[in-house]
């Protein structure tokens, strides 16, 4: 997910990143966050933009 830090809370220092206290960016993103909260993820950043790779659990 490109620019995940704009929509989901993170510890990123990139501009416009959402903090944990702010939560996700609206109801839809809150639902997304709830659905993927247990998924493995890798956050990457170049200091301006963040990309997150999410791995769906095997069921």
C-alpha positions as CSV (number, residue, x, y, z in Angstrom):
1,X,0.0,0.0,0.0
2,X,1.6,3.2,-1.1
3,X,1.5,6.2,1.3
4,X,0.0,4.0,4.0
5,X,1.2,6.5,6.6
6,X,-1.4,9.0,5.3
7,X,-4.2,6.6,6.1
8,X,-3.1,4.3,8.9
9,X,-1.4,5.3,12.2
10,X,2.4,4.7,12.2
11,X,5.6,5.8,13.8
12,X,6.8,7.3,10.5
13,X,8.4,10.7,10.4
14,X,7.4,11.3,6.8
15,X,5.3,14.4,6.3
16,X,1.5,14.1,6.9
17,X,1.9,10.8,8.8
18,X,-0.9,9.8,11.1
19,X,0.0,9.2,14.7
20,X,-1.5,6.5,17.0
21,X,-3.5,9.2,18.9
22,X,-5.1,10.3,15.6
23,X,-6.2,6.8,14.6
24,X,-7.0,5.8,11.0
25,X,-8.2,8.4,8.5
26,X,-11.9,8.0,8.8
27,X,-14.4,5.1,9.2
28,X,-13.4,3.1,6.1
29,X,-9.7,3.2,7.1
30,X,-10.6,2.3,10.7
31,X,-12.4,-0.8,9.3
32,X,-9.4,-1.7,7.2
33,X,-7.1,-1.3,10.2
34,X,-9.3,-3.6,12.2
35,X,-9.4,-6.2,9.5
36,X,-5.6,-6.3,9.0
37,X,-4.4,-5.6,12.6
38,X,-3.1,-9.2,13.0
39,X,-1.4,-9.4,9.6
40,X,2.3,-9.3,9.2
41,X,3.6,-6.1,7.7
42,X,6.7,-4.5,6.5
43,X,6.9,-0.7,6.5
44,X,9.4,1.0,4.2
45,X,10.1,4.7,3.9
46,X,12.3,7.1,1.9
47,X,11.6,9.9,4.4
48,X,8.8,11.4,2.3
49,X,6.6,8.5,1.3
50,X,5.9,5.2,3.0
51,X,4.9,1.9,1.5
52,X,3.6,-1.0,3.5
53,X,3.5,-4.6,2.4
54,X,0.8,-6.7,4.1
55,X,0.9,-10.5,4.3
56,X,-2.5,-12.2,4.6
57,X,-2.5,-15.0,7.1
58,X,-2.9,-18.5,5.8
59,X,-6.2,-19.9,6.8
